[in-house]
Amino acid sequence: MAAFFQNSEMAGRSDELWPKQKILAALKKRYKAIDDLGEESGFAIYGVTDGDVRFAVVMAIVEGAKDKVSEVGFLARFSGFNLSQSQLDSVNRNLHISIASFHTDGDLYLIGGVAASGAFREGTFLLILEAWRRDLLVILQSMSLSQSLADAHPAARLETAMKFATNRAPEAAGAAGDLFAAYAGGARRAMASCVACGGRGKTGFPARACADCDGAGFVASPRR
């Protein structure tokens, strides 16, 4: 028997299997566009289009009982979207029944699934579909936020403005700190975050300008 969760102790028990037709009926109740993509290697595959998002629902069919399902998996593949590793880590911390991962082909895969457990209940399965939908929303939102400001702001599309506003990294080691000091308060004065306000420039409630740094968030660091 094929399985998503190879270590699942419940995957082969007859009292822990779900009827394929009931799962399919619940899918059709939730989604309007479902394509039967056939069977492959012990899995029944269905393509779902939900709004503008496409994903596959994959059922692990029990060997010798094609009407029984031991697990239900979900797969969405995103190609051509920008997402950093740190954003991906944040996505995974907020997913419910899925995990997101970059594939060697460069695409981003969202994979979720549940093992059949107990008697099939349509209401419970619809909640699983809702959890999958929330996972899709999490990753879609992260990908939309990953679009850079340069893609959205009209000023960043002006060649003259972009050319003038370019700041190149200093070649000398540590020179970036000199650049920061020069901008923050004079090239000859080393700057540090204000301890009193933690660099925020404001303290208290309601927030007021920090008296130690006059609201700047930075102060001259002590000489060594």
N, CA, C and O of each residue as an XYZ file, in Angstrom:
896
protein
N       0.835     -1.195      0.000
C       0.000      0.000      0.000
C       0.871      1.246      0.000
O       1.775      1.374      0.825
N       0.603      2.166     -0.922
C       1.341      3.418     -0.958
C       0.898      4.297      0.193
O      -0.254      4.236      0.624
N       1.815      5.116      0.692
C       1.471      5.964      1.832
C       2.300      7.233      1.834
O       3.464      7.222      1.432
N       1.702      8.333      2.289
C       2.425      9.588      2.468
C       3.222      9.522      3.762
O       4.400      9.876      3.805
N       2.563      9.065      4.805
C       3.146      9.032      6.135
C       3.587      7.604      6.432
O       2.819      6.813      6.980
N       4.812      7.280      6.073
C       5.259      5.900      6.173
C       5.275      5.382      7.601
O       5.205      4.174      7.830
N       5.368      6.305      8.572
C       5.429      5.867      9.962
C       4.064      5.862     10.643
O       3.973      5.687     11.858
N       3.007      6.052      9.862
C       1.674      6.077     10.451
C       1.247      4.668     10.855
O       1.200      3.768     10.017
N       0.941      4.478     12.118
C       0.516      3.163     12.605
C      -0.926      2.863     12.231
O      -1.369      1.717     12.302
N      -1.669      3.916     11.826
C      -3.082      3.721     11.560
C      -3.366      3.491     10.087
O      -4.498      3.188      9.710
N      -2.329      3.636      9.239
C      -2.565      3.672      7.805
C      -3.198      2.397      7.260
O      -3.893      2.473      6.247
N      -2.997      1.214      7.878
C      -3.501     -0.017      7.299
C      -4.674     -0.639      8.023
O      -5.154     -1.687      7.592
N      -5.155     -0.055      9.089
C      -6.239     -0.656      9.867
C      -7.573     -0.433      9.187
O      -7.872      0.677      8.747
N      -8.362     -1.462      9.100
C      -9.630     -1.374      8.378
C     -10.592     -0.385      9.020
O     -11.430      0.198      8.331
N     -10.481     -0.186     10.349
C     -11.383      0.742     11.013
C     -10.857      2.176     10.954
O     -11.458      3.091     11.517
N      -9.722      2.361     10.261
C      -9.157      3.689     10.132
C      -9.027      4.077      8.655
O      -8.114      4.812      8.279
N      -9.940      3.580      7.827
C      -9.935      3.884      6.408
C     -11.181      4.675      6.054
O     -12.230      4.518      6.678
N     -11.055      5.524      5.049
C     -12.173      6.367      4.632
C     -12.681      5.953      3.258
O     -11.887      5.584      2.392
N     -14.003      6.010      3.045
C     -14.568      5.669      1.727
C     -14.184      6.732      0.699
O     -14.386      7.926      0.921
N     -13.641      6.292     -0.405
C     -13.206      7.218     -1.449
C     -14.366      8.070     -1.959
O     -14.209      9.269     -2.189
N     -15.508      7.455     -2.131
C     -16.649      8.185     -2.695
C     -17.144      9.291     -1.760
O     -17.616     10.331     -2.221
N     -17.038      9.069     -0.462
C     -17.458     10.102      0.479
C     -16.466     11.276      0.476
O     -16.858     12.436      0.599
N     -15.198     10.955      0.335
C     -14.194     12.016      0.233
C     -14.446     12.836     -1.027
O     -14.419     14.066     -0.994
N     -14.690     12.149     -2.126
C     -14.940     12.829     -3.395
C     -16.206     13.684     -3.324
O     -16.248     14.786     -3.871
N     -17.225     13.176     -2.652
C     -18.470     13.938     -2.514
C     -18.227     15.220     -1.725
O     -18.778     16.270     -2.056
N     -17.399     15.133     -0.679
C     -17.076     16.324      0.114
C     -16.269     17.324     -0.715
O     -16.471     18.533     -0.602
N     -15.357     16.819     -1.544
C     -14.584     17.706     -2.416
C     -15.497     18.441     -3.387
O     -15.340     19.642     -3.611
N     -16.450     17.717     -3.962
C     -17.370     18.328     -4.911
C     -18.308     19.319     -4.228
O     -18.784     20.272     -4.845
N     -18.565     19.077     -2.947
C     -19.399     20.010     -2.202
C     -18.660     21.317     -1.944
O     -19.270     22.386     -1.912
N     -17.355     21.229     -1.761
C     -16.544     22.414     -1.453
C     -16.054     23.138     -2.702
O     -15.996     24.367     -2.722
N     -15.698     22.380     -3.749
C     -15.112     22.985     -4.937
C     -15.985     22.722     -6.170
O     -16.568     21.648     -6.319
N     -16.058     23.717     -7.037
C     -16.875     23.588     -8.241
C     -16.115     22.923     -9.383
O     -16.699     22.192    -10.184
N     -14.810     23.179     -9.455
C     -14.030     22.661    -10.584
C     -13.083     21.561    -10.115
O     -12.059     21.837     -9.491
N     -13.435     20.310    -10.420
C     -12.614     19.156    -10.045
C     -12.418     18.273    -11.269
O     -13.385     17.880    -11.920
N     -11.176     17.968    -11.576
C     -10.849     17.098    -12.706
C     -10.286     15.776    -12.195
O      -9.394     15.757    -11.346
N     -10.810     14.680    -12.716
C     -10.284     13.358    -12.384
C      -9.051     13.124    -13.254
O      -9.163     12.973    -14.470
N      -7.881     13.095    -12.628
C      -6.631     12.938    -13.361
C      -6.157     11.492    -13.422
O      -5.060     11.214    -13.907
N      -6.984     10.569    -12.929
C      -6.660      9.157    -13.021
C      -5.885      8.648    -11.821
O      -5.789      9.321    -10.795
N      -5.331      7.449    -11.962
C      -4.559      6.803    -10.895
C      -3.121      6.582    -11.342
O      -2.840      6.352    -12.518
N      -2.227      6.659    -10.373
C      -0.806      6.448    -10.658
C      -0.116      5.924     -9.408
O      -0.172      6.550     -8.350
N       0.532      4.781     -9.535
C       1.333      4.191     -8.451
C       0.554      4.041     -7.150
O       1.100      4.272     -6.071
N      -0.702      3.660     -7.242
C      -1.496      3.440     -6.043
C      -2.172      4.679     -5.490
O      -2.705      4.654     -4.381
N      -2.156      5.772     -6.259
C      -2.787      7.016     -5.812
C      -3.854      7.448     -6.804
O      -3.650      7.373     -8.016
N      -4.992      7.900     -6.289
C      -6.031      8.521     -7.114
C      -5.799     10.027     -7.062
O      -5.705     10.610     -5.982
N      -5.708     10.654     -8.235
C      -5.320     12.056     -8.308
C      -6.458     12.889     -8.892
O      -7.037     12.558     -9.927
N      -6.757     13.982     -8.189
C      -7.791     14.906     -8.644
C      -7.211     16.322     -8.698
O      -6.525     16.765     -7.777
N      -7.501     17.010     -9.785
C      -7.063     18.391     -9.922
C      -8.175     19.340     -9.527
O      -9.306     19.210     -9.995
N      -7.857     20.294     -8.666
C      -8.852     21.239     -8.165
C      -8.461     22.654     -8.567
O      -7.307     23.056     -8.418
N      -9.423     23.397     -9.072
C      -9.229     24.816     -9.358
C     -10.137     25.591     -8.421
O     -11.361     25.478     -8.488
N      -9.529     26.377     -7.551
C     -10.279     27.159     -6.567
C      -9.947     28.627     -6.795
O      -8.888     29.101     -6.383
N     -10.850     29.340     -7.450
C     -10.543     30.707     -7.851
C      -9.470     30.663     -8.926
O      -9.650     30.017     -9.959
N      -8.358     31.342     -8.693
C      -7.243     31.335     -9.636
C      -6.127     30.386     -9.205
O      -5.054     30.378     -9.808
N      -6.371     29.592     -8.175
C      -5.341     28.696     -7.642
C      -5.658     27.256     -8.017
O      -6.798     26.808     -7.901
N      -4.636     26.538     -8.468
C      -4.780     25.132     -8.840
C      -3.942     24.266     -7.902
O      -2.815     24.619     -7.556
N      -4.498     23.144     -7.501
C      -3.746     22.201     -6.680
C      -4.281     20.790     -6.909
O      -5.358     20.597     -7.474
N      -3.511     19.825     -6.460
C      -3.904     18.427     -6.620
C      -4.298     17.839     -5.277
O      -3.672     18.116     -4.254
N      -5.324     17.038     -5.294
C      -5.720     16.242     -4.129
C      -5.388     14.787     -4.471
O      -5.872     14.243     -5.464
N      -4.561     14.175     -3.636
C      -4.059     12.833     -3.925
C      -4.486     11.875     -2.813
O      -4.186     12.096     -1.640
N      -5.181     10.821     -3.193
C      -5.664      9.847     -2.215
C      -4.851      8.559     -2.301
O      -4.667      8.011     -3.388
N      -4.372      8.081     -1.176
C      -3.645      6.814     -1.118
C      -4.658      5.680     -1.066
O      -5.363      5.511     -0.071
N      -4.727      4.898     -2.152
C      -5.708      3.824     -2.258
C      -5.170      2.551     -1.595
O      -4.007      2.188     -1.775
N      -6.023      1.891     -0.838
C      -5.632      0.669     -0.144
C      -5.550     -0.480     -1.136
O      -6.471     -0.699     -1.922
N      -4.461     -1.199     -1.098
C      -4.282     -2.334     -2.004
C      -5.336     -3.401     -1.729
O      -5.497     -3.846     -0.593
N      -6.050     -3.805     -2.775
C      -7.095     -4.810     -2.642
C      -8.437     -4.234     -2.249
O      -9.421     -4.968     -2.152
N      -8.496     -2.919     -2.018
C      -9.772     -2.267     -1.665
C      -9.754     -0.857     -2.247
O      -9.511      0.117     -1.535
N     -10.015     -0.761     -3.554
C      -9.852      0.502     -4.267
C     -10.864      1.568     -3.854
O     -10.734      2.734     -4.225
N     -11.864      1.163     -3.088
C     -12.842      2.132     -2.617
C     -12.468      2.688     -1.248
O     -13.215      3.480     -0.675
N     -11.306      2.273     -0.717
C     -10.875      2.724      0.598
C      -9.604      3.574      0.476
O      -8.731      3.309     -0.350
N      -9.532      4.602      1.326
C      -8.412      5.545      1.297
C      -7.764      5.596      2.671
O      -8.451      5.734      3.683
N      -6.449      5.486      2.706
C      -5.749      5.538      3.988
C      -5.239      6.938      4.314
O      -5.073      7.284      5.484
N      -4.992      7.741      3.283
C      -4.489      9.098      3.489
C      -4.938      9.994      2.354
O      -5.205      9.536      1.243
N      -5.019     11.294      2.658
C      -5.369     12.285      1.652
C      -4.293     13.370      1.666
O      -4.020     13.975      2.703
N      -3.689     13.607      0.504
C      -2.639     14.611      0.416
C      -3.047     15.767     -0.475
O      -3.940     15.641     -1.313
N      -2.376     16.904     -0.281
C      -2.625     18.103     -1.070
C      -1.291     18.621     -1.601
O      -0.290     18.617     -0.885
N      -1.279     19.060     -2.839
C      -0.045     19.560     -3.445
C      -0.339     20.785     -4.304
O      -1.182     20.750     -5.200
N       0.381     21.877     -4.007
C       0.329     23.075     -4.848
C       1.760     23.445     -5.201
O       2.642     23.437     -4.342
N       1.981     23.765     -6.455
C       3.326     24.104     -6.942
C       3.316     25.542     -7.462
O       2.432     25.928     -8.227
N       4.294     26.316     -7.046
C       4.366     27.719     -7.446
C       5.670     27.949     -8.202
O       6.758     27.717     -7.676
N       5.544     28.402     -9.426
C       6.699     28.591    -10.290
C       6.822     30.053    -10.696
O       5.844     30.675    -11.108
N       8.042     30.602    -10.575
C       8.285     31.974    -10.997
C       7.994     33.019     -9.946
O       8.024     34.213    -10.244
N       7.710     32.599     -8.710
C       7.451     33.544     -7.623
C       8.730     33.742     -6.801
O       9.545     32.829     -6.669
N       8.891     34.943     -6.256
C      10.065     35.240     -5.438
C       9.727     35.075     -3.958
O       8.753     35.643     -3.463
N      10.534     34.302     -3.275
C      10.355     34.116     -1.837
C      11.716     33.775     -1.248
O      12.371     32.830     -1.688
N      12.138     34.545     -0.258
C      13.440     34.299      0.354
C      13.348     33.143      1.345
O      12.255     32.725      1.727
N      14.506     32.632      1.756
C      14.526     31.534      2.720
C      13.953     31.970      4.052
O      13.259     31.196      4.711
N      14.236     33.208      4.462
C      13.691     33.698      5.732
C      12.174     33.822      5.665
O      11.486     33.549      6.648
N      11.651     34.229      4.518
C      10.205     34.296      4.351
C       9.610     32.891      4.367
O       8.538     32.669      4.929
N      10.313     31.949      3.748
C       9.827     30.571      3.750
C       9.794     30.008      5.157
O       8.857     29.294      5.515
N      10.804     30.319      5.964
C      10.823     29.866      7.357
C       9.634     30.431      8.111
O       9.007     29.737      8.912
N       9.326     31.695      7.851
C       8.175     32.328      8.504
C       6.876     31.688      8.054
O       5.967     31.495      8.862
N       6.778     31.354      6.773
C       5.595     30.679      6.243
C       5.366     29.361      6.970
O       4.251     29.070      7.405
N       6.425     28.566      7.100
C       6.280     27.246      7.721
C       5.864     27.327      9.185
O       5.215     26.413      9.694
N       6.226     28.401      9.860
C       5.813     28.558     11.263
C       4.320     28.846     11.380
O       3.745     28.714     12.460
N       3.690     29.240     10.272
C       2.281     29.631     10.323
C       1.351     28.690      9.566
O       0.162     28.969      9.418
N       1.897     27.576      9.087
C       1.057     26.624      8.366
C       0.350     25.672      9.330
O       0.823     25.430     10.440
N      -0.787     25.138      8.890
C      -1.608     24.290      9.750
C      -1.387     22.803      9.483
O      -1.054     22.050     10.398
N      -1.571     22.382      8.240
C      -1.451     20.954      7.926
C      -0.450     20.725      6.801
O      -0.449     19.664      6.177
N       0.393     21.705      6.540
C       1.270     21.631      5.374
C       2.701     22.004      5.722
O       3.005     22.449      6.828
N       3.573     21.804      4.731
C       4.943     22.285      4.812
C       5.316     22.820      3.433
O       4.971     22.225      2.412
N       6.022     23.947      3.414
C       6.451     24.559      2.161
C       7.946     24.349      1.997
O       8.708     24.461      2.958
N       8.361     24.045      0.776
C       9.772     23.760      0.539
C      10.137     24.073     -0.902
O       9.341     23.878     -1.821
N      11.381     24.571     -1.082
C      11.898     24.760     -2.434
C      12.330     23.408     -2.993
O      12.939     22.603     -2.288
N      12.015     23.167     -4.247
C      12.425     21.941     -4.918
C      13.711     22.205     -5.690
O      14.078     23.355     -5.930
N      14.385     21.140     -6.072
C      15.617     21.301     -6.839
C      15.365     21.952     -8.196
O      16.294     22.472     -8.814
N      14.121     21.928     -8.662
C      13.808     22.572     -9.935
C      13.621     24.081     -9.774
O      13.366     24.785    -10.751
N      13.749     24.580     -8.526
C      13.623     26.006     -8.273
C      12.224     26.455     -7.924
O      12.028     27.601     -7.518
N      11.246     25.580     -8.073
C       9.865     25.925     -7.744
C       9.591     25.719     -6.258
O      10.322     25.017     -5.558
N       8.528     26.343     -5.807
C       8.124     26.227     -4.411
C       6.941     25.276     -4.317
O       5.957     25.420     -5.043
N       7.043     24.300     -3.415
C       5.995     23.296     -3.255
C       5.336     23.448     -1.887
O       6.013     23.570     -0.865
N       4.021     23.438     -1.887
C       3.253     23.391     -0.644
C       2.594     22.020     -0.587
O       1.776     21.680     -1.441
N       2.953     21.239      0.423
C       2.470     19.867      0.529
C       1.803     19.668      1.886
O       2.393     19.960      2.927
N       0.586     19.176      1.865
C      -0.153     18.907      3.094
C      -0.799     17.540      3.030
O      -0.807     16.895      1.981
N      -1.333     17.104      4.139
C      -1.991     15.809      4.119
C      -2.468     15.377      5.490
O      -2.017     15.879      6.520
N      -3.385     14.441      5.475
C      -3.907     13.873      6.723
C      -4.058     12.367      6.537
O      -4.413     11.895      5.457
N      -3.786     11.627      7.595
C      -4.018     10.187      7.577
C      -5.444      9.920      8.041
O      -5.943     10.571      8.958
N      -6.089      8.958      7.399
C      -7.449      8.591      7.815
C      -7.420      8.124      9.260
O      -6.582      7.311      9.650
N      -8.341      8.647     10.041
C      -8.381      8.316     11.463
C      -9.831      8.313     11.930
O     -10.511      9.337     11.870
N     -10.293      7.178     12.386
C     -11.676      7.088     12.826
C     -12.634      7.068     11.647
O     -12.215      7.054     10.489
N     -13.915      7.068     11.950
C     -14.938      7.064     10.905
C     -14.912      8.382     10.141
O     -14.686      9.445     10.719
N     -15.149      8.297      8.830
C     -15.164      9.509      8.023
C     -16.378     10.358      8.375
O     -17.505      9.865      8.411
N     -16.135     11.635      8.633
C     -17.209     12.590      8.892
C     -17.020     13.779      7.954
O     -15.970     14.423      7.948
N     -18.030     14.049      7.182
C     -17.916     15.110      6.178
C     -17.582     16.451      6.803
O     -16.754     17.196      6.279
N     -18.221     16.759      7.918
C     -17.971     18.043      8.573
C     -16.518     18.202      8.979
O     -15.932     19.271      8.811
N     -15.940     17.139      9.511
C     -14.531     17.184      9.912
C     -13.625     17.334      8.700
O     -12.646     18.079      8.743
N     -13.949     16.628      7.616
C     -13.133     16.722      6.415
C     -13.215     18.114      5.795
O     -12.223     18.612      5.263
N     -14.366     18.734      5.855
C     -14.491     20.098      5.341
C     -13.636     21.074      6.155
O     -13.137     22.062      5.616
N     -13.469     20.798      7.438
C     -12.574     21.623      8.262
C     -11.122     21.426      7.826
O     -10.325     22.364      7.858
N     -10.784     20.198      7.419
C      -9.439     19.941      6.896
C      -9.221     20.739      5.615
O      -8.153     21.315      5.410
N     -10.236     20.769      4.756
C     -10.132     21.554      3.521
C      -9.987     23.041      3.833
O      -9.287     23.766      3.126
N     -10.647     23.484      4.885
C     -10.520     24.886      5.279
C      -9.118     25.173      5.804
O      -8.575     26.250      5.554
N      -8.524     24.223      6.531
C      -7.152     24.384      7.009
C      -6.183     24.454      5.829
O      -5.235     25.239      5.849
N      -6.417     23.640      4.808
C      -5.593     23.699      3.598
C      -5.738     25.050      2.910
O      -4.762     25.613      2.413
N      -6.956     25.561      2.885
C      -7.187     26.881      2.280
C      -6.416     27.960      3.034
O      -5.841     28.854      2.413
N      -6.396     27.888      4.356
C      -5.648     28.877      5.146
C      -4.155     28.765      4.853
O      -3.456     29.777      4.793
N      -3.665     27.547      4.673
C      -2.250     27.366      4.338
C      -1.933     27.991      2.984
O      -0.883     28.610      2.807
N      -2.844     27.826      2.032
C      -2.656     28.458      0.727
C      -2.639     29.973      0.861
O      -1.833     30.648      0.221
N      -3.523     30.505      1.686
C      -3.574     31.956      1.882
C      -2.279     32.474      2.511
O      -1.792     33.547      2.153
N      -1.726     31.699      3.455
C      -0.480     32.108      4.109
C       0.642     32.238      3.091
O       1.364     33.235      3.079
N       0.786     31.227      2.237
C       1.895     31.252      1.285
C       1.647     32.260      0.168
O       2.589     32.888     -0.315
N       0.400     32.423     -0.246
C       0.090     33.408     -1.279
C       0.338     34.826     -0.775
O       0.848     35.672     -1.509
N      -0.026     35.080      0.480
C       0.224     36.408      1.051
C       1.719     36.675      1.139
O       2.172     37.776      0.825
N       2.483     35.682      1.561
C       3.929     35.858      1.676
C       4.561     36.131      0.322
O       5.475     36.949      0.217
N       4.086     35.455     -0.711
C       4.632     35.683     -2.040
C       4.243     37.051     -2.575
O       5.016     37.676     -3.302
N       3.052     37.521     -2.222
C       2.649     38.851     -2.675
C       3.458     39.927     -1.965
O       3.792     40.945     -2.570
N       3.785     39.716     -0.669
C       4.584     40.680      0.069
C       6.038     40.658     -0.355
O       6.769     41.619     -0.114
N       6.474     39.561     -0.990
C       7.868     39.452     -1.394
C       8.171     40.311     -2.611
O       9.336     40.546     -2.931
N       7.132     40.782     -3.292
C       7.365     41.693     -4.397
C       8.009     42.962     -3.857
O       7.489     43.570     -2.921
N       9.111     43.358     -4.423
C       9.881     44.477     -3.886
C       9.168     45.798     -4.095
O       8.298     45.933     -4.956
N       9.559     46.766     -3.285
C       9.020     48.109     -3.417
C       9.314     48.675     -4.795
O       8.535     49.461     -5.333
N      10.431     48.275     -5.357
C      10.803     48.759     -6.688
C       9.800     48.332     -7.742
O       9.653     48.994     -8.769
N       9.102     47.218     -7.490
C       8.091     46.763     -8.435
C       6.790     47.548     -8.294
O       5.994     47.623     -9.229
N       6.586     48.130     -7.116
C       5.301     48.759     -6.841
C       5.334     50.284     -6.898
O       4.348     50.906     -7.293
N       6.448     50.889     -6.510
C       6.488     52.345     -6.393
C       6.895     52.986     -7.714
O       7.909     52.599     -8.294
N       6.127     53.959     -8.204
C       6.450     54.579     -9.499
C       7.803     55.285     -9.512
O       8.452     55.344    -10.556
N       8.242     55.825     -8.367
C       9.526     56.527     -8.327
C      10.682     55.601     -8.659
O      11.689     56.027     -9.225
N      10.530     54.316     -8.299
C      11.597     53.358     -8.531
C      11.697     52.948     -9.990
O      12.630     52.244    -10.377
N      10.746     53.381    -10.795
C      10.808     53.078    -12.220
C      11.354     54.256    -13.034
O      11.421     54.195    -14.262
N      11.741     55.318    -12.338
C      12.316     56.484    -13.002
C      13.828     56.334    -13.037
O      14.470     56.322    -11.986
N      14.402     56.222    -14.214
C      15.822     55.948    -14.353
C      16.681     57.035    -13.714
O      17.685     56.729    -13.071
N      16.296     58.308    -13.885
C      17.082     59.406    -13.325
C      17.128     59.332    -11.810
O      18.187     59.496    -11.204
N      15.981     59.085    -11.202
C      15.914     58.985     -9.742
C      16.701     57.784     -9.246
O      17.418     57.880     -8.250
N      16.575     56.649     -9.934
C      17.274     55.445     -9.517
C      18.788     55.616     -9.602
O      19.521     55.152     -8.728
N      19.257     56.289    -10.665
C      20.694     56.472    -10.849
C      21.269     57.357     -9.753
O      22.332     57.063     -9.206
N      20.561     58.449     -9.429
C      21.072     59.370     -8.419
C      21.017     58.752     -7.022
O      21.902     59.004     -6.205
N      20.001     57.955     -6.739
C      19.769     57.443     -5.384
C      20.577     56.195     -5.061
O      20.402     55.612     -3.991
N      21.447     55.778     -5.953
C      22.239     54.570     -5.720
C      23.342     54.818     -4.699
O      24.117     55.764     -4.843
N      23.420     53.982     -3.674
C      24.468     54.036     -2.663
C      25.251     52.731     -2.733
O      24.710     51.662     -2.452
N      26.493     52.817     -3.099
C      27.310     51.617     -3.260
C      28.043     51.293     -1.964
O      28.463     52.187     -1.230
N      28.189     50.004     -1.699
C      28.866     49.554     -0.480
C      30.338     49.962     -0.528
O      30.997     49.760     -1.548
N      30.865     50.535      0.565
C      32.291     50.886      0.621
C      33.152     49.652      0.481
O      32.799     48.574      0.959
N      34.294     49.818     -0.184
C      35.188     48.679     -0.396
C      35.964     48.312      0.860
O      36.231     47.136      1.103
N      36.331     49.319      1.665
C      37.137     49.057      2.854
C      36.312     48.371      3.931
O      35.137     48.686      4.118
N      36.927     47.435      4.637
C      36.249     46.737      5.731
C      35.890     47.727      6.834
O      36.726     48.527      7.254
N      34.673     47.671      7.289
C      34.239     48.553      8.367
C      33.786     49.914      7.895
O      33.301     50.720      8.690
N      33.938     50.182      6.603
C      33.570     51.496      6.096
C      32.067     51.729      6.126
O      31.612     52.872      6.155
N      31.302     50.653      6.119
C      29.849     50.809      6.197
C      29.462     51.472      7.506
O      28.513     52.256      7.550
N      30.195     51.162      8.584
C      29.933     51.820      9.865
C      30.245     53.297      9.803
O      29.539     54.100     10.412
N      31.310     53.684      9.066
C      31.641     55.091      8.899
C      30.538     55.818      8.143
O      30.202     56.960      8.457
N      29.980     55.142      7.142
C      28.890     55.735      6.380
C      27.684     55.968      7.271
O      27.031     57.008      7.191
N      27.390     54.980      8.131
C      26.282     55.125      9.067
C      26.523     56.292     10.019
O      25.629     57.106     10.255
N      27.744     56.368     10.567
C      28.069     57.433     11.515
C      27.973     58.794     10.861
O      27.476     59.746     11.463
N      28.447     58.890      9.629
C      28.406     60.160      8.918
C      26.976     60.623      8.704
O      26.666     61.805      8.850
N      26.096     59.667      8.352
C      24.709     60.034      8.096
C      23.951     60.306      9.392
O      23.099     61.192      9.448
N      24.273     59.531     10.439
C      23.531     59.644     11.689
C      23.896     60.883     12.486
O      23.057     61.426     13.206
N      25.162     61.348     12.365
C      25.464     62.511     13.182
C      26.850     63.072     13.026
O      27.374     63.658     13.974
N      27.468     62.922     11.882
C      28.780     63.502     11.688
C      29.823     62.432     11.509
O      29.857     61.446     12.246
N      30.674     62.632     10.524
C      31.649     61.610     10.173
C      32.646     61.350     11.280
O      33.212     60.259     11.348
N      32.876     62.312     12.143
C      33.888     62.137     13.179
C      33.314     61.629     14.489
O      34.042     61.471     15.470
N      32.039     61.378     14.510
C      31.416     60.952     15.760
C      30.795     59.576     15.587
O      29.884     59.397     14.778
N      31.283     58.613     16.340
C      30.700     57.270     16.291
C      29.344     57.292     16.976
O      29.172     57.935     18.011
N      28.381     56.585     16.393
C      27.025     56.604     16.922
C      26.637     55.214     17.423
O      27.160     54.196     16.968
N      25.711     55.206     18.367
C      25.202     53.942     18.912
C      23.722     54.108     19.221
O      23.244     55.222     19.435
N      23.006     53.004     19.244
C      21.586     53.065     19.589
C      21.421     53.557     21.015
O      22.196     53.189     21.898
N      20.426     54.377     21.240
C      20.150     54.906     22.575
C      19.688     53.772     23.487
O      18.759     53.038     23.150
N      20.330     53.634     24.623
C      19.987     52.561     25.555
C      18.624     52.796     26.203
O      17.874     51.850     26.447
N      18.314     54.044     26.476
C      17.075     54.373     27.189
C      15.829     53.962     26.419
O      14.854     53.498     27.009
N      15.862     54.133     25.091
C      14.671     53.831     24.292
C      14.879     52.666     23.343
O      13.987     52.310     22.573
N      16.080     52.066     23.404
C      16.360     50.933     22.539
C      16.429     51.299     21.071
O      16.233     50.446     20.205
N      16.708     52.570     20.786
C      16.813     52.999     19.398
C      15.496     53.406     18.774
O      15.454     53.785     17.604
N      14.405     53.333     19.551
C      13.097     53.669     18.992
C      12.860     55.169     18.931
O      12.090     55.638     18.093
N      13.518     55.934     19.814
C      13.333     57.385     19.819
C      12.190     57.843     20.705
O      12.018     59.041     20.931
N      11.396     56.887     21.214
C      10.257     57.243     22.058
C      10.187     56.295     23.246
O      10.599     55.137     23.164
N       9.662     56.804     24.341
C       9.495     55.983     25.541
C       8.135     56.266     26.172
O       7.491     57.274     25.880
N       7.716     55.343     27.052
C       6.507     55.567     27.843
C       5.230     55.327     27.086
O       5.219     55.000     25.899
N       4.134     55.506     27.833
C       2.794     55.388     27.259
C       1.904     56.487     27.848
O       1.649     56.477     29.052
N       1.431     57.421     27.046
C       1.616     57.451     25.597
C       3.064     57.760     25.225
O       3.798     58.371     26.003
N       3.463     57.336     24.036
C       4.855     57.488     23.606
C       5.242     58.955     23.506
O       4.526     59.776     22.932
N       6.416     59.262     24.094
C       6.964     60.610     24.021
C       8.422     60.530     23.594
O       9.087     59.510     23.774
N       8.904     61.637     23.023
C      10.287     61.672     22.567
C      11.215     61.370     23.733
O      11.080     61.935     24.818
N      12.158     60.470     23.491
C      13.115     60.080     24.524
C      13.987     61.275     24.909
O      14.547     61.951     24.046
N      14.091     61.520     26.190
C      14.864     62.667     26.665
C      16.363     62.464     26.454
O      17.093     63.434     26.245
N      16.824     61.231     26.505
C      18.258     60.957     26.381
C      18.791     61.217     24.981
O      19.933     61.647     24.821
N      17.973     60.960     23.965
C      18.449     61.130     22.583
C      17.641     62.159     21.810
O      17.850     62.342     20.611
N      16.702     62.845     22.502
C      15.843     63.851     21.858
C      15.028     63.260     20.711
O      14.688     63.953     19.751
N      14.724     61.985     20.824
C      13.869     61.359     19.818
C      14.601     60.840     18.598
O      13.972     60.305     17.685
N      15.931     60.987     18.561
C      16.678     60.530     17.385
C      16.860     59.026     17.368
O      16.950     58.422     16.299
N      16.917     58.413     18.544
C      17.142     56.974     18.608
C      18.613     56.599     18.651
O      18.949     55.445     18.916
N      19.511     57.573     18.389
C      20.938     57.341     18.404
C      21.630     58.391     19.249
O      21.183     59.535     19.334
N      22.710     57.993     19.863
C      23.518     58.905     20.663
C      24.978     58.676     20.328
O      25.344     57.643     19.767
N      25.823     59.662     20.681
C      27.259     59.498     20.461
C      27.768     58.401     21.394
O      27.549     58.443     22.605
N      28.451     57.419     20.807
C      28.949     56.332     21.624
C      30.139     56.794     22.428
O      30.898     57.642     21.958
N      30.334     56.259     23.646
C      31.468     56.682     24.491
C      32.791     56.351     23.835
O      32.929     55.313     23.187
N      33.755     57.224     24.000
C      35.092     57.004     23.432
C      35.802     55.878     24.181
O      35.667     55.740     25.397
N      36.547     55.092     23.445
C      37.287     53.972     24.058
C      38.754     54.350     24.238
O      39.542     53.545     24.736
